[in-house]
Amino acid sequence: MRRQRTGRQASERAAPARTVYAEVPPRTEYSLTPLGGSLIEPFLAVRAWAETHAVEIHRHRTAHDRAASTEHSNRAR
């Protein structure tokens, strides 16, 4: 079973920087470390790919949803 990571656990891995202020109400700020910032370019590449293929992705998603709906309807009979 996979465990969900909290912001504190992620910051221990050096991607986001976490700053906690001893204020009332409590305040926490997050920012990217240089290591986390190194992910910006790959994320932008994935975004560009998704935008380029948006129509095809939508077409496949729609076909999948229709097939799943048909399969569900057939089981209900």
MILO-594250 format. One record per residue: residue in three letters; x, y, z of N, C-alpha, C, O in turn. Coordinates in nm, 2 decimals. Each point is the difference from the previous one (the first is absolute). Layout:
N
R   resn      n.x      n.y      n.z     ca.x     ca.y     ca.z      c.x      c.y      c.z      o.x      o.y      o.z
R    ALA        X        Y        Z        X        Y        Z        X        Y        Z        X        Y        Z
...
//
This chain:
77
R   resn      n.x      n.y      n.z     ca.x     ca.y     ca.z      c.x      c.y      c.z      o.x      o.y      o.z
R    MET     0.08    -0.12     0.00    -0.08     0.12     0.00     0.09     0.12     0.00     0.09     0.01     0.08
R    ARG    -0.12     0.09    -0.17     0.08     0.12    -0.01    -0.04     0.10     0.10    -0.12     0.03     0.02
R    ARG     0.22     0.04     0.04    -0.03     0.10     0.10     0.00     0.14    -0.06     0.08     0.03    -0.09
R    GLN    -0.17     0.05     0.12    -0.01     0.13    -0.05     0.10     0.09     0.08     0.00    -0.01     0.13
R    ARG     0.07     0.09    -0.20     0.10     0.08     0.07    -0.05     0.14     0.04    -0.08     0.06    -0.08
R    THR     0.12    -0.02     0.19    -0.05     0.14     0.05     0.10     0.10    -0.05     0.11    -0.04    -0.05
R    GLY    -0.14     0.17     0.06     0.09     0.10    -0.04     0.13     0.00     0.07     0.11     0.02    -0.06
R    ARG    -0.12    -0.06     0.19     0.13    -0.01     0.08     0.08    -0.11    -0.05     0.13     0.02    -0.02
R    GLN    -0.18    -0.13    -0.02     0.08    -0.12    -0.05     0.06     0.04    -0.13     0.11    -0.04    -0.03
R    ALA    -0.19     0.11    -0.06     0.05     0.04    -0.13     0.12     0.10     0.02     0.10    -0.01    -0.08
R    SER    -0.12     0.10     0.17     0.11     0.10     0.02     0.13    -0.07     0.05     0.11     0.05    -0.02
R    GLU    -0.13    -0.16     0.09     0.12    -0.07     0.05     0.08    -0.06    -0.12     0.11    -0.03     0.01
R    ARG    -0.18     0.02    -0.12     0.06    -0.05    -0.12     0.05     0.11    -0.09     0.05    -0.03    -0.11
R    ALA    -0.05     0.15     0.15     0.06     0.11    -0.06    -0.06     0.06    -0.13     0.06     0.07    -0.07
R    ALA    -0.19    -0.11     0.05    -0.06     0.06    -0.12    -0.06     0.14     0.03     0.04     0.10    -0.05
R    PRO    -0.15    -0.10     0.14    -0.04     0.14     0.04     0.07     0.03     0.13     0.03    -0.08     0.08
R    ALA    -0.01     0.21    -0.06     0.05     0.05     0.13    -0.12     0.04     0.08    -0.09     0.06    -0.05
R    ARG     0.09    -0.09     0.18    -0.11     0.02     0.08     0.04     0.10     0.12     0.10    -0.04     0.07
R    THR    -0.16     0.15    -0.06     0.03     0.09     0.11    -0.13     0.02     0.09    -0.10     0.04    -0.05
R    VAL     0.12    -0.07     0.17    -0.11     0.01     0.10     0.03     0.12     0.09     0.11     0.02     0.05
R    TYR    -0.21     0.07    -0.04     0.01     0.12     0.08    -0.08    -0.02     0.13    -0.11    -0.04     0.00
R    ALA     0.17     0.08     0.11    -0.06    -0.01     0.13    -0.09     0.12     0.02     0.03     0.10     0.07
R    GLU    -0.14    -0.10    -0.14    -0.10     0.11     0.01    -0.14    -0.06     0.03    -0.02    -0.12     0.00
R    VAL    -0.07     0.21     0.04    -0.14    -0.03     0.02    -0.08     0.08    -0.09     0.01     0.13     0.01
R    PRO    -0.08    -0.18    -0.11    -0.01    -0.15    -0.02     0.13    -0.05    -0.06     0.08     0.08    -0.06
R    PRO    -0.06    -0.21     0.06     0.12    -0.06    -0.05     0.01     0.02    -0.15    -0.10     0.01    -0.07
R    ARG     0.22     0.01     0.02     0.02     0.02    -0.14     0.12    -0.08    -0.05     0.11    -0.01     0.07
R    THR    -0.12    -0.06    -0.18     0.10    -0.08    -0.06     0.01     0.04    -0.15    -0.10     0.02    -0.07
R    GLU     0.22     0.01     0.03     0.03     0.03    -0.14     0.08    -0.11    -0.07     0.09    -0.05     0.06
R    TYR    -0.12     0.03    -0.18     0.08    -0.10    -0.08     0.06     0.07    -0.12    -0.06     0.09    -0.06
R    SER     0.18    -0.13     0.02     0.07     0.05    -0.12     0.08    -0.12    -0.06     0.03    -0.09     0.07
R    LEU     0.01     0.11    -0.19     0.08    -0.11    -0.06     0.15     0.02     0.03     0.05     0.12     0.00
R    THR     0.01    -0.23     0.03     0.15     0.01     0.02     0.06    -0.01    -0.14    -0.08    -0.03    -0.10
R    PRO     0.21     0.04     0.08     0.06    -0.02    -0.13    -0.03    -0.14    -0.06    -0.03    -0.01    -0.12
R    LEU     0.03    -0.09     0.21    -0.03    -0.13    -0.05    -0.15    -0.01    -0.05    -0.02    -0.05    -0.11
R    GLY    -0.07     0.11     0.19    -0.14     0.00    -0.05    -0.02     0.08    -0.13    -0.07    -0.04    -0.09
R    GLY     0.15     0.15     0.09    -0.01     0.09    -0.12     0.05    -0.07    -0.13    -0.04     0.03    -0.11
R    SER     0.13    -0.13     0.13     0.05    -0.08    -0.12    -0.11    -0.08    -0.06     0.02    -0.05    -0.11
R    LEU    -0.14     0.04     0.17    -0.11    -0.08    -0.06    -0.09     0.09    -0.08    -0.08    -0.05    -0.08
R    ILE     0.10     0.18     0.08    -0.09     0.09    -0.08     0.01    -0.03    -0.15    -0.10    -0.02    -0.06
R    GLU     0.22     0.00     0.01     0.01    -0.02    -0.15    -0.06    -0.13    -0.04    -0.08    -0.01    -0.09
R    PRO     0.10    -0.11     0.17    -0.07    -0.12    -0.04    -0.15     0.02     0.01    -0.08    -0.06    -0.08
R    PHE     0.03     0.12     0.19    -0.15     0.02     0.01    -0.05     0.09    -0.12    -0.11    -0.03    -0.05
R    LEU     0.18     0.13     0.01    -0.05     0.08    -0.11     0.00    -0.08    -0.13    -0.08     0.02    -0.09
R    ALA     0.18    -0.12     0.08     0.00    -0.08    -0.12    -0.12    -0.10     0.00    -0.06    -0.02    -0.11
R    VAL     0.02    -0.03     0.22    -0.12    -0.09     0.01    -0.12     0.09    -0.03    -0.09    -0.05    -0.07
R    ARG     0.08     0.17     0.12    -0.11     0.09    -0.03    -0.01     0.03    -0.15    -0.11    -0.01    -0.06
R    ALA     0.22     0.04     0.00     0.00     0.02    -0.15    -0.05    -0.12    -0.07    -0.07     0.01    -0.10
R    TRP     0.12    -0.13     0.14    -0.04    -0.12    -0.07    -0.15    -0.02     0.02    -0.07    -0.03    -0.10
R    ALA     0.01     0.05     0.22    -0.14    -0.01     0.02    -0.08     0.10    -0.08    -0.11    -0.04    -0.06
R    GLU     0.16     0.16     0.05    -0.07     0.10    -0.08     0.00    -0.04    -0.15    -0.10     0.02    -0.07
R    THR     0.21    -0.07     0.02     0.01    -0.04    -0.14    -0.09    -0.12    -0.03    -0.06     0.00    -0.11
R    HIS     0.04    -0.09     0.20    -0.08    -0.12    -0.02    -0.14     0.01     0.07    -0.06    -0.10     0.01
R    ALA     0.02     0.22     0.03    -0.13     0.01     0.07    -0.12    -0.06    -0.07    -0.08    -0.07     0.06
R    VAL     0.07     0.09    -0.19    -0.12    -0.05    -0.08     0.01    -0.15     0.00    -0.10    -0.07     0.02
R    GLU     0.21     0.01    -0.04     0.02    -0.15     0.00    -0.03    -0.05     0.14    -0.06    -0.11     0.01
R    ILE     0.11     0.17     0.09    -0.02    -0.05     0.14    -0.15     0.01     0.03    -0.05    -0.10     0.05
R    HIS    -0.02     0.20    -0.09    -0.14     0.01     0.02    -0.08    -0.11    -0.07    -0.09    -0.06     0.05
R    ARG     0.13     0.04    -0.18    -0.06    -0.11    -0.08     0.01    -0.13     0.07    -0.10    -0.08     0.01
R    HIS     0.22     0.04     0.04     0.02    -0.12     0.06    -0.07    -0.01     0.14    -0.06    -0.11     0.03
R    ARG     0.06     0.22     0.04    -0.07     0.00     0.13    -0.15    -0.02    -0.02    -0.07    -0.08     0.07
R    THR     0.01     0.14    -0.17    -0.14    -0.01    -0.03    -0.03    -0.15    -0.04    -0.10    -0.05     0.04
R    ALA     0.18    -0.01    -0.13    -0.02    -0.14    -0.04     0.01    -0.09     0.12    -0.08    -0.09     0.01
R    HIS     0.17     0.11     0.08     0.02    -0.08     0.12    -0.13     0.01     0.09    -0.05    -0.10     0.05
R    ASP     0.01     0.23    -0.03    -0.12     0.02     0.08    -0.12    -0.07    -0.06    -0.08    -0.06     0.08
R    ARG     0.06     0.07    -0.21    -0.11    -0.07    -0.06     0.01    -0.15     0.02    -0.10    -0.06     0.03
R    ALA     0.22     0.00    -0.05     0.01    -0.14     0.01    -0.02    -0.04     0.15    -0.07    -0.11     0.02
R    ALA     0.11     0.18     0.07    -0.02    -0.03     0.14    -0.15     0.01     0.04    -0.05    -0.08     0.07
R    SER    -0.02     0.18    -0.13    -0.14     0.02     0.03    -0.08    -0.12    -0.06    -0.09    -0.05     0.06
R    THR     0.13     0.01    -0.18    -0.07    -0.11    -0.07     0.02    -0.13     0.08    -0.09    -0.08     0.02
R    GLU     0.22     0.06     0.03     0.03    -0.12     0.08    -0.08     0.00     0.13    -0.05    -0.11     0.04
R    HIS     0.04     0.23     0.02    -0.08     0.01     0.13    -0.14    -0.03    -0.03    -0.07    -0.08     0.08
R    SER     0.01     0.13    -0.19    -0.14    -0.03    -0.03    -0.02    -0.14    -0.03    -0.11    -0.06     0.04
R    ASN     0.20    -0.01    -0.11    -0.02    -0.14    -0.03     0.01    -0.09     0.13    -0.07    -0.10     0.01
R    ARG     0.15     0.14     0.09     0.00    -0.07     0.12    -0.13     0.01     0.08    -0.03    -0.09     0.08
R    ALA    -0.03     0.21    -0.09    -0.12     0.02     0.08    -0.12    -0.08    -0.05    -0.10    -0.01     0.07
R    ARG     0.11    -0.04    -0.19    -0.11    -0.08    -0.05    -0.01    -0.14     0.05    -0.09    -0.07    -0.03
//
